[in-house]
C-alpha cells in the first residue's frame, strides 16, 4: 500500500459530474464462494488464454529483468459489472505468467498492492525463487482500471500543484488545498464515467476467480504485498473453497475500513524516518555531514526544509524542489533500506542547493544529482513493489478504490483537526497533509464491505516487518487477531515494505515451506537484514 497521494492543486473546476448516475449494485454477494465453476456465463468461462511471449512496450511497460525474459502475456474478457453479467459490456484484463520450470501443478497469483497498482510484470519479483518455480506458474495481472487492462482516468488532475506546503496552516492555504482536492475528486469521478464506480475490490476478486477458472485450477495460491493483502484476504473470504495457500506480505489492516487502515501511515512513515533512516545517516556523518545523531540529522533536515519554504529551488530543466516535494521524496525512499544511500545523497545535494555560501560548481553538481535522483526513484529499489503504468490510471485507481468501498467518515474540518493533532504528536512527515482526503468529496454511495473474520478460510500467512512505513505493524497485528486461523511472521530489526523474495533467506524458508509444502507455521519472529553500508564509508 503506497501512501496516499494527497497534494493536489487545480485552479478551477473544468467539468461537472455525470448527473444522477447510479451504478447497478446488488450489494456484497455473500454466497459467491459457493458458486460452482459452471455458474459463470459460458462466454466468459469458456475463454482460452492465448499465452505468448510479452511484447515491450505494447504489453509490458518495461522489459523483464534477467531470469524473466520468457514472461508470457494474455488477455481475457470480464463483465464490466458482475451483477449484470449478461449486459454484454465487457472489460479487458491483462495477465502474465512465468511458466513452471518442471511442469505446473499449481498457480500462484501475485499482486503488488497500491491499491490498484498494475502487476502484469510483477511475477519477475519471484523469478529467482527456484523451489517455488519448479511446479508453480507465477501469474500477474493488471487489475481492472489500470495498466494494460481497461483503464480509468482522473484526467491528469492528481498531483498538480503538489508544491503547496500543508505545514502552512493559514486558512487561505488550507482552503486552497481543499478546493484542489475537491476538484481532483470530482474530476476522477467524471473522467472515469460509468466504469469508475465499478473499480472496487468486490468486482476485482470476481475477475480473479474467473482467472482461476481460465487457468484450470480448483484453487489458487496467492502472494500479495501491501494492498495486495487486502485483495487476497477479500478473495479468501469470498471464495474459501478456492483458496489455496495465501501469503499476505506487509499487511494492511484488511479487517477494517480503508480509512482506518490508512490512518496508521503517519505513525509508520515517521517511525521509519526517525528510528531507522536518520540514525543510519548519522552513523555515517563523516560521509554525509548531516549530524552525528538522529536528532541532529533531523534538525538539519528541518533547516533545509525551512529554507525551501522561503523559496523552492528551480533546476535547469524547470523542475523544482519544494518543502512538500522534499517530504514526498523522503517518504517514497524509505520503503526499502536499499534506497537509504541514495536518499542521503539527495538530502545532502538539496542542502547544498539551499546554501547561499555554496560555490556555483558545487550547486551545479548538486543539481545534477537531484535531477538524476528524481528520475530514478521508481527503478532504484526505493519502492520495489511499484511498477510503471500508462497515463494516470494507477493514480486514478489508487484514489477510486478506497473511495468506492466502505465508509469514509468525517468532514474537512474534522480532517484538518486530525492533521493538526498529528503535527502536535510530532508526526508531520505525512501528518501535515493528512487532511487532504479525496474520499470526503466522493459523490457515489460506497459498496458495503463484507465482514472479514477468516471463518471458514484456510490458514493465511501474514509477513510483517516491525518498522514497515506504509503498512505499520499495529494494523497488521489487529488484522491477524481478527482473522481466524491466520499466522504471522514478525520480522524484527527490519523496516522494509515487502519481505518475501527480498533477500531474507530465513523468511523465504518459512514462507516457501507453507507456500510449496503446505507447512502452516506457528506465529514466530525472525530477524531482519542489516542496513547497507554506503559507498565510501
Secondary structure as UniProt FT lines:
FT   TURN            19..20
FT   HELIX           30..34
FT   HELIX           37..39
FT   HELIX           42..45
FT   STRAND          52..53
FT   TURN            57..59
FT   TURN            66..67
FT   TURN            69..70
FT   STRAND          72..79
FT   HELIX           82..84
FT   TURN            85..86
FT   STRAND          90..98
FT   STRAND          106..111
FT   TURN            114..116
FT   TURN            120..121
FT   HELIX           122..126
FT   TURN            127..128
FT   HELIX           130..135
FT   STRAND          136..142
FT   TURN            147..148
FT   TURN            155..156
FT   TURN            158..163
FT   TURN            166..167
FT   HELIX           171..196
FT   TURN            197..198
FT   HELIX           201..215
FT   STRAND          220..225
FT   HELIX           227..238
FT   HELIX           240..242
FT   STRAND          243..249
FT   TURN            254..255
FT   HELIX           258..262
FT   TURN            263..264
FT   HELIX           265..271
FT   HELIX           272..277
FT   HELIX           278..283
FT   HELIX           285..288
FT   HELIX           294..309
FT   STRAND          313..314
FT   TURN            316..317
FT   STRAND          320..321
FT   HELIX           323..332
FT   HELIX           337..339
FT   HELIX           340..354
FT   TURN            356..357
FT   HELIX           360..376
FT   HELIX           377..379
FT   TURN            380..385
FT   TURN            391..392
FT   HELIX           393..404
FT   HELIX           412..424
FT   TURN            425..426
FT   HELIX           428..431
FT   TURN            432..435
FT   HELIX           438..441
FT   TURN            455..456
FT   STRAND          461..465
FT   TURN            466..467
FT   HELIX           473..482
FT   TURN            484..485
FT   STRAND          487..492
FT   TURN            500..503
FT   HELIX           505..515
FT   TURN            516..517
FT   STRAND          524..527
FT   TURN            535..536
//
